[in-house]
């Protein structure tokens, strides 16, 4: 088995500073799911972690040329495939 082709799937909350990935899914329903998707956090979107607040909440992410922040409870709904 070639370990170079294995990609890690994690929740956005678990990403480290300066890590990059592709959104696989948004597992939130209702108003929260709609709000997350309205911000451009949709499957296939490329994101990177810009930084975190001193107490690690919220997290700043870079997507489509802009920076936005998400609370950790929102980031838990977003599954990401890490770029190698």
Chimera marker file (.cmm) of the C-alpha trace (Angstrom):
<marker_set name="trace">
<marker id="1" x="0.000" y="0.000" z="0.000" r="1" g="1" b="0" radius="0.5"/>
<marker id="2" x="1.343" y="3.434" z="-0.957" r="1" g="1" b="0" radius="0.5"/>
<marker id="3" x="1.018" y="5.700" z="2.072" r="1" g="1" b="0" radius="0.5"/>
<marker id="4" x="1.616" y="8.825" z="-0.025" r="1" g="1" b="0" radius="0.5"/>
<marker id="5" x="-1.911" y="8.509" z="-1.502" r="1" g="1" b="0" radius="0.5"/>
<marker id="6" x="-3.704" y="8.190" z="1.846" r="1" g="1" b="0" radius="0.5"/>
<marker id="7" x="-5.403" y="11.444" z="2.784" r="1" g="1" b="0" radius="0.5"/>
<marker id="8" x="-6.499" y="12.418" z="6.275" r="1" g="1" b="0" radius="0.5"/>
<marker id="9" x="-10.140" y="13.282" z="6.917" r="1" g="1" b="0" radius="0.5"/>
<marker id="10" x="-10.733" y="15.419" z="10.000" r="1" g="1" b="0" radius="0.5"/>
<marker id="11" x="-13.116" y="18.031" z="11.354" r="1" g="1" b="0" radius="0.5"/>
<marker id="12" x="-12.121" y="21.609" z="10.504" r="1" g="1" b="0" radius="0.5"/>
<marker id="13" x="-11.747" y="22.292" z="14.236" r="1" g="1" b="0" radius="0.5"/>
<marker id="14" x="-8.833" y="19.808" z="14.389" r="1" g="1" b="0" radius="0.5"/>
<marker id="15" x="-6.765" y="21.510" z="11.687" r="1" g="1" b="0" radius="0.5"/>
<marker id="16" x="-3.532" y="23.205" z="12.711" r="1" g="1" b="0" radius="0.5"/>
<marker id="17" x="-2.348" y="26.727" z="11.825" r="1" g="1" b="0" radius="0.5"/>
<marker id="18" x="-1.279" y="27.042" z="8.166" r="1" g="1" b="0" radius="0.5"/>
<marker id="19" x="-2.746" y="23.636" z="7.257" r="1" g="1" b="0" radius="0.5"/>
<marker id="20" x="-4.626" y="23.433" z="3.965" r="1" g="1" b="0" radius="0.5"/>
<marker id="21" x="-7.492" y="21.208" z="2.938" r="1" g="1" b="0" radius="0.5"/>
<marker id="22" x="-10.574" y="20.652" z="0.829" r="1" g="1" b="0" radius="0.5"/>
<marker id="23" x="-14.049" y="20.618" z="2.366" r="1" g="1" b="0" radius="0.5"/>
<marker id="24" x="-15.635" y="17.180" z="1.998" r="1" g="1" b="0" radius="0.5"/>
<marker id="25" x="-18.984" y="17.784" z="3.688" r="1" g="1" b="0" radius="0.5"/>
<marker id="26" x="-21.005" y="20.098" z="5.891" r="1" g="1" b="0" radius="0.5"/>
<marker id="27" x="-22.953" y="17.957" z="8.359" r="1" g="1" b="0" radius="0.5"/>
<marker id="28" x="-25.210" y="20.677" z="9.757" r="1" g="1" b="0" radius="0.5"/>
<marker id="29" x="-28.916" y="20.962" z="9.012" r="1" g="1" b="0" radius="0.5"/>
<marker id="30" x="-31.418" y="23.763" z="9.267" r="1" g="1" b="0" radius="0.5"/>
<marker id="31" x="-30.425" y="27.361" z="9.848" r="1" g="1" b="0" radius="0.5"/>
<marker id="32" x="-26.842" y="26.583" z="10.879" r="1" g="1" b="0" radius="0.5"/>
<marker id="33" x="-26.207" y="24.445" z="7.792" r="1" g="1" b="0" radius="0.5"/>
<marker id="34" x="-27.634" y="27.145" z="5.528" r="1" g="1" b="0" radius="0.5"/>
<marker id="35" x="-25.558" y="29.860" z="7.204" r="1" g="1" b="0" radius="0.5"/>
<marker id="36" x="-22.336" y="27.844" z="6.913" r="1" g="1" b="0" radius="0.5"/>
<marker id="37" x="-22.987" y="27.150" z="3.212" r="1" g="1" b="0" radius="0.5"/>
<marker id="38" x="-23.912" y="30.808" z="2.581" r="1" g="1" b="0" radius="0.5"/>
<marker id="39" x="-20.430" y="31.786" z="3.773" r="1" g="1" b="0" radius="0.5"/>
<marker id="40" x="-18.938" y="29.682" z="0.958" r="1" g="1" b="0" radius="0.5"/>
<marker id="41" x="-18.059" y="26.670" z="3.089" r="1" g="1" b="0" radius="0.5"/>
<marker id="42" x="-19.245" y="24.060" z="0.597" r="1" g="1" b="0" radius="0.5"/>
<marker id="43" x="-17.863" y="20.683" z="-0.512" r="1" g="1" b="0" radius="0.5"/>
<marker id="44" x="-14.918" y="21.111" z="-2.880" r="1" g="1" b="0" radius="0.5"/>
<marker id="45" x="-13.853" y="24.503" z="-1.500" r="1" g="1" b="0" radius="0.5"/>
<marker id="46" x="-10.160" y="24.903" z="-0.659" r="1" g="1" b="0" radius="0.5"/>
<marker id="47" x="-9.424" y="26.343" z="2.801" r="1" g="1" b="0" radius="0.5"/>
<marker id="48" x="-6.465" y="27.096" z="5.024" r="1" g="1" b="0" radius="0.5"/>
<marker id="49" x="-6.198" y="27.881" z="8.719" r="1" g="1" b="0" radius="0.5"/>
<marker id="50" x="-4.933" y="31.426" z="9.303" r="1" g="1" b="0" radius="0.5"/>
<marker id="51" x="-4.856" y="31.331" z="13.091" r="1" g="1" b="0" radius="0.5"/>
<marker id="52" x="-6.803" y="31.025" z="16.313" r="1" g="1" b="0" radius="0.5"/>
<marker id="53" x="-7.776" y="33.284" z="19.161" r="1" g="1" b="0" radius="0.5"/>
<marker id="54" x="-5.724" y="32.960" z="22.380" r="1" g="1" b="0" radius="0.5"/>
<marker id="55" x="-8.232" y="30.491" z="23.885" r="1" g="1" b="0" radius="0.5"/>
<marker id="56" x="-8.468" y="28.621" z="20.513" r="1" g="1" b="0" radius="0.5"/>
<marker id="57" x="-11.992" y="29.835" z="19.766" r="1" g="1" b="0" radius="0.5"/>
<marker id="58" x="-12.778" y="31.176" z="17.186" r="1" g="1" b="0" radius="0.5"/>
<marker id="59" x="-10.648" y="29.915" z="14.298" r="1" g="1" b="0" radius="0.5"/>
<marker id="60" x="-9.746" y="32.163" z="11.331" r="1" g="1" b="0" radius="0.5"/>
<marker id="61" x="-9.872" y="30.458" z="7.950" r="1" g="1" b="0" radius="0.5"/>
<marker id="62" x="-8.962" y="31.618" z="4.462" r="1" g="1" b="0" radius="0.5"/>
<marker id="63" x="-11.389" y="30.699" z="1.676" r="1" g="1" b="0" radius="0.5"/>
<marker id="64" x="-11.926" y="32.121" z="-1.829" r="1" g="1" b="0" radius="0.5"/>
<marker id="65" x="-9.567" y="35.043" z="-1.171" r="1" g="1" b="0" radius="0.5"/>
<marker id="66" x="-11.101" y="36.252" z="2.084" r="1" g="1" b="0" radius="0.5"/>
<marker id="67" x="-10.732" y="35.483" z="5.779" r="1" g="1" b="0" radius="0.5"/>
<marker id="68" x="-13.620" y="34.537" z="8.022" r="1" g="1" b="0" radius="0.5"/>
<marker id="69" x="-13.901" y="33.266" z="11.554" r="1" g="1" b="0" radius="0.5"/>
<marker id="70" x="-15.911" y="30.351" z="12.880" r="1" g="1" b="0" radius="0.5"/>
<marker id="71" x="-16.637" y="29.212" z="16.387" r="1" g="1" b="0" radius="0.5"/>
<marker id="72" x="-15.381" y="25.732" z="17.176" r="1" g="1" b="0" radius="0.5"/>
<marker id="73" x="-18.936" y="24.435" z="17.576" r="1" g="1" b="0" radius="0.5"/>
<marker id="74" x="-19.590" y="25.511" z="13.949" r="1" g="1" b="0" radius="0.5"/>
<marker id="75" x="-16.268" y="24.094" z="12.707" r="1" g="1" b="0" radius="0.5"/>
<marker id="76" x="-17.202" y="20.686" z="14.160" r="1" g="1" b="0" radius="0.5"/>
<marker id="77" x="-19.813" y="20.265" z="11.398" r="1" g="1" b="0" radius="0.5"/>
<marker id="78" x="-17.287" y="20.647" z="8.564" r="1" g="1" b="0" radius="0.5"/>
<marker id="79" x="-15.256" y="17.626" z="7.435" r="1" g="1" b="0" radius="0.5"/>
<marker id="80" x="-12.009" y="18.334" z="5.583" r="1" g="1" b="0" radius="0.5"/>
<marker id="81" x="-9.535" y="16.285" z="3.579" r="1" g="1" b="0" radius="0.5"/>
<marker id="82" x="-6.027" y="17.545" z="4.349" r="1" g="1" b="0" radius="0.5"/>
<marker id="83" x="-3.682" y="18.443" z="1.514" r="1" g="1" b="0" radius="0.5"/>
<marker id="84" x="-0.386" y="16.596" z="1.649" r="1" g="1" b="0" radius="0.5"/>
<link id1="1" id2="2" r="1" g="1" b="0" radius="0.2"/>
<link id1="2" id2="3" r="1" g="1" b="0" radius="0.2"/>
<link id1="3" id2="4" r="1" g="1" b="0" radius="0.2"/>
<link id1="4" id2="5" r="1" g="1" b="0" radius="0.2"/>
<link id1="5" id2="6" r="1" g="1" b="0" radius="0.2"/>
<link id1="6" id2="7" r="1" g="1" b="0" radius="0.2"/>
<link id1="7" id2="8" r="1" g="1" b="0" radius="0.2"/>
<link id1="8" id2="9" r="1" g="1" b="0" radius="0.2"/>
<link id1="9" id2="10" r="1" g="1" b="0" radius="0.2"/>
<link id1="10" id2="11" r="1" g="1" b="0" radius="0.2"/>
<link id1="11" id2="12" r="1" g="1" b="0" radius="0.2"/>
<link id1="12" id2="13" r="1" g="1" b="0" radius="0.2"/>
<link id1="13" id2="14" r="1" g="1" b="0" radius="0.2"/>
<link id1="14" id2="15" r="1" g="1" b="0" radius="0.2"/>
<link id1="15" id2="16" r="1" g="1" b="0" radius="0.2"/>
<link id1="16" id2="17" r="1" g="1" b="0" radius="0.2"/>
<link id1="17" id2="18" r="1" g="1" b="0" radius="0.2"/>
<link id1="18" id2="19" r="1" g="1" b="0" radius="0.2"/>
<link id1="19" id2="20" r="1" g="1" b="0" radius="0.2"/>
<link id1="20" id2="21" r="1" g="1" b="0" radius="0.2"/>
<link id1="21" id2="22" r="1" g="1" b="0" radius="0.2"/>
<link id1="22" id2="23" r="1" g="1" b="0" radius="0.2"/>
<link id1="23" id2="24" r="1" g="1" b="0" radius="0.2"/>
<link id1="24" id2="25" r="1" g="1" b="0" radius="0.2"/>
<link id1="25" id2="26" r="1" g="1" b="0" radius="0.2"/>
<link id1="26" id2="27" r="1" g="1" b="0" radius="0.2"/>
<link id1="27" id2="28" r="1" g="1" b="0" radius="0.2"/>
<link id1="28" id2="29" r="1" g="1" b="0" radius="0.2"/>
<link id1="29" id2="30" r="1" g="1" b="0" radius="0.2"/>
<link id1="30" id2="31" r="1" g="1" b="0" radius="0.2"/>
<link id1="31" id2="32" r="1" g="1" b="0" radius="0.2"/>
<link id1="32" id2="33" r="1" g="1" b="0" radius="0.2"/>
<link id1="33" id2="34" r="1" g="1" b="0" radius="0.2"/>
<link id1="34" id2="35" r="1" g="1" b="0" radius="0.2"/>
<link id1="35" id2="36" r="1" g="1" b="0" radius="0.2"/>
<link id1="36" id2="37" r="1" g="1" b="0" radius="0.2"/>
<link id1="37" id2="38" r="1" g="1" b="0" radius="0.2"/>
<link id1="38" id2="39" r="1" g="1" b="0" radius="0.2"/>
<link id1="39" id2="40" r="1" g="1" b="0" radius="0.2"/>
<link id1="40" id2="41" r="1" g="1" b="0" radius="0.2"/>
<link id1="41" id2="42" r="1" g="1" b="0" radius="0.2"/>
<link id1="42" id2="43" r="1" g="1" b="0" radius="0.2"/>
<link id1="43" id2="44" r="1" g="1" b="0" radius="0.2"/>
<link id1="44" id2="45" r="1" g="1" b="0" radius="0.2"/>
<link id1="45" id2="46" r="1" g="1" b="0" radius="0.2"/>
<link id1="46" id2="47" r="1" g="1" b="0" radius="0.2"/>
<link id1="47" id2="48" r="1" g="1" b="0" radius="0.2"/>
<link id1="48" id2="49" r="1" g="1" b="0" radius="0.2"/>
<link id1="49" id2="50" r="1" g="1" b="0" radius="0.2"/>
<link id1="50" id2="51" r="1" g="1" b="0" radius="0.2"/>
<link id1="51" id2="52" r="1" g="1" b="0" radius="0.2"/>
<link id1="52" id2="53" r="1" g="1" b="0" radius="0.2"/>
<link id1="53" id2="54" r="1" g="1" b="0" radius="0.2"/>
<link id1="54" id2="55" r="1" g="1" b="0" radius="0.2"/>
<link id1="55" id2="56" r="1" g="1" b="0" radius="0.2"/>
<link id1="56" id2="57" r="1" g="1" b="0" radius="0.2"/>
<link id1="57" id2="58" r="1" g="1" b="0" radius="0.2"/>
<link id1="58" id2="59" r="1" g="1" b="0" radius="0.2"/>
<link id1="59" id2="60" r="1" g="1" b="0" radius="0.2"/>
<link id1="60" id2="61" r="1" g="1" b="0" radius="0.2"/>
<link id1="61" id2="62" r="1" g="1" b="0" radius="0.2"/>
<link id1="62" id2="63" r="1" g="1" b="0" radius="0.2"/>
<link id1="63" id2="64" r="1" g="1" b="0" radius="0.2"/>
<link id1="64" id2="65" r="1" g="1" b="0" radius="0.2"/>
<link id1="65" id2="66" r="1" g="1" b="0" radius="0.2"/>
<link id1="66" id2="67" r="1" g="1" b="0" radius="0.2"/>
<link id1="67" id2="68" r="1" g="1" b="0" radius="0.2"/>
<link id1="68" id2="69" r="1" g="1" b="0" radius="0.2"/>
<link id1="69" id2="70" r="1" g="1" b="0" radius="0.2"/>
<link id1="70" id2="71" r="1" g="1" b="0" radius="0.2"/>
<link id1="71" id2="72" r="1" g="1" b="0" radius="0.2"/>
<link id1="72" id2="73" r="1" g="1" b="0" radius="0.2"/>
<link id1="73" id2="74" r="1" g="1" b="0" radius="0.2"/>
<link id1="74" id2="75" r="1" g="1" b="0" radius="0.2"/>
<link id1="75" id2="76" r="1" g="1" b="0" radius="0.2"/>
<link id1="76" id2="77" r="1" g="1" b="0" radius="0.2"/>
<link id1="77" id2="78" r="1" g="1" b="0" radius="0.2"/>
<link id1="78" id2="79" r="1" g="1" b="0" radius="0.2"/>
<link id1="79" id2="80" r="1" g="1" b="0" radius="0.2"/>
<link id1="80" id2="81" r="1" g="1" b="0" radius="0.2"/>
<link id1="81" id2="82" r="1" g="1" b="0" radius="0.2"/>
<link id1="82" id2="83" r="1" g="1" b="0" radius="0.2"/>
<link id1="83" id2="84" r="1" g="1" b="0" radius="0.2"/>
</marker_set>
